[in-house]
Amino acid sequence: MSGPDRPALPVVIVGGLHAEARRATVARLLADVPGSVVLHHDLATATAGTVVRTVRDATGILSAGEAPLVNDCACCALREDLVPELVRLADAGGTPLAVVELWDSVEPKAMAEVVTAGGFTVTGVITAVDPALVLPYLGNGDDLAEGGLAAAATDQRTVADTFARQLEYAPVLALAESLPGSPEADDEDRELLAQLHPTARRVVIGPGGGQGGGDGGGQRGGHSGVTGSVPAAPPSELARAALAGFDVEAAAAAQHPACALLPAEADAHGVTTLVWHRRRPFHPGRLYAALEDLTCAAARSRGRFWLADKGDTLLHWDAAGGALCVEGAGPWLASLPDAAWDLVPPVRRAAAALDWHPEHGDRCQHLVFTSPGLDRDGLARLLESCLLTDAEYAAGRAVWERLPSGFDTLLEV
């Protein structure tokens, strides 16, 4: 869609369920990058059959229109309408930065991939966060539909799992503190956020969209590959983050359970992260019986795991808000013939090499639990009790594969 003579149009995506924090972040970008434009698709009107699109700059709304639903899906309508609007902006010229402000429950991963596939360069992905609301949202197991936040009639996501993915995908977190009507964040709130996404670049947005300094946490972004897109004055911390550059493929790999960049061990300000790594498979029956206790043990847990009766399948653990999603994420590399390794992305092979065991290959347990008040010792004991015993382990794989498993219905395999 991007013609060879079309002016470059850098695109930054700003998302998050914390709507007031998102609006403050967008307002700050409009102020910091003169001439920038915001595209927003409001999915709240989807029940009436349309999605409302607005285009605005720092002075107000420039245009507004409606996009019809596609297959009764508001997110599908957004996908179909977003790139043509970006093309129109690029063709008109004169826009130094297009800010795509996502509606509440829209996840940035899908939209970053849509924008990139449309021929545009995503220079940044930012999730706006009110630190005081991180734990309440992670603990909210309600369906999005109950709060009018579903993006389609078939949307079965919850508030907690949607918020967790929004938070963990973005390399930049804009922290909007002291927002009207929001409680004050404390050290525990900030520590929880830091442990959930320790590599994020965090930028503090003050009340009313004013900007504080970056907190120095996480990885600093690299130089921007966009030329002539920032004003002559030194860009703000948020503007630098928006233009720092973004690799869609690397971001997707960082979320894949086989090679995810999971948090490290931590314990501070009442928040603990337990990293549990073992080289022995789970007994499927005992693990299944412990799922409820394990799911409720932490505000957030994720990772990959190995069931004795499914030795070829890498399984994904993804829990938030008291709900657990378990799904197959493809084969362990150790189960593939050597000839198939050439078809595996290099990042996947590198991740497997880090976990390689002479007998089991990359098969392992790698689960991470993060929460205030985490009962670390009790959780570790419960996890250990779900592994095969010495006698069960010694019986070998032929016996393991015949173990009864409640996971068959859960995985629908």
Secondary structure, DSSP 8 states (H G I E B T S, - for coil): ---TTS----EEEEE-S-HHHHHHHHHHHHHHSTT-EEEEEEGGGGGGTEEEEEEEETTEEEEEEEEE-BTTBHHHHHHHHHHHHHHHHHHH---S-EEEE--TT--HHHHHHHHHHTT--EEEEEEEE-GGGHHHHHT---BGGGGT--SBTT---BHHHHHHHHHHH-SEEEEE-S-TTS----HHHHHHHHHHSTT-EEEEE-GGG-EEEE---S------S-SS-S-SS---HHHHHHTS---HHHHHHHHSTTT------EEETTEEEEEEEESS-B-HHHHHHHHHHHHHTSSEEEEEE-BTT-TTEEEEEEEETTEEEEEEEEE-GGGS-GGGGGGS-HHHHHHHHHT-BTTTBT--EEEEEEEET--HHHHHHHHHHTB--HHHHHH-HHHHTTS--THHHHHT-
